[in-house]
Structure formats: C-alpha cells, structure tokens
Amino acid sequence: MTPSAGPFAYLADSAAGVVRVIDQATEAFIGSIAVAASPRSVVVSPDAVHAYVANQGADSLSVIRTSDNAVLA
C-alpha cells in the first residue's frame, strides 16, 4: 500500500534520495522532495497533515508537511 495524503501518494526513492509525489487521480508525477540519504519508507499521519520518512542511510527521520510538501525536519 502506498502512503497517501489527500490527492497525493508519497513514494520513497532510496537511490535518488527523494520522496516522489504522485497525483492519485491521474497517476501523474507531481515532483520530488529532497530528504536525507536512502529514504526507505513513508508513513502518513492519521490526520494526513504530515508524512514521516525513515532515512536509512542517514539514520534519521524527515517530516514533510503535506499541505505544501515542505520538509520540516
């Protein structure tokens, strides 16, 4: 299952070090969000306000605000 918030799906792309954003209605690629090294998984909060990204290569967690796809941490 792909994590989603509203109309968007979030996919971790470990090789590129980004999270890909996909429009679920059209399946169109919207853009990429740069995060830390080797993102492995994405989980969207129950209220769909944030997406949490586990970055294996950096041993860190990135937080994305789903309203504007800004990286907060």
C-alpha angles and dihedrals in degrees: 000000000000116000111244141185118192110314095346136085121204121214125185113228104194096182093054097037093233143105113237118220117213128186103233095205097054099019086229122151108248101181148288131274116209113228134162124298120306105358107204109177142011128210122185118213116249090252090049091233096119138028116209118209123198108215108201097184094052096035088230145112124239121203119209122194102222096206091071103002092243117158107235099178 
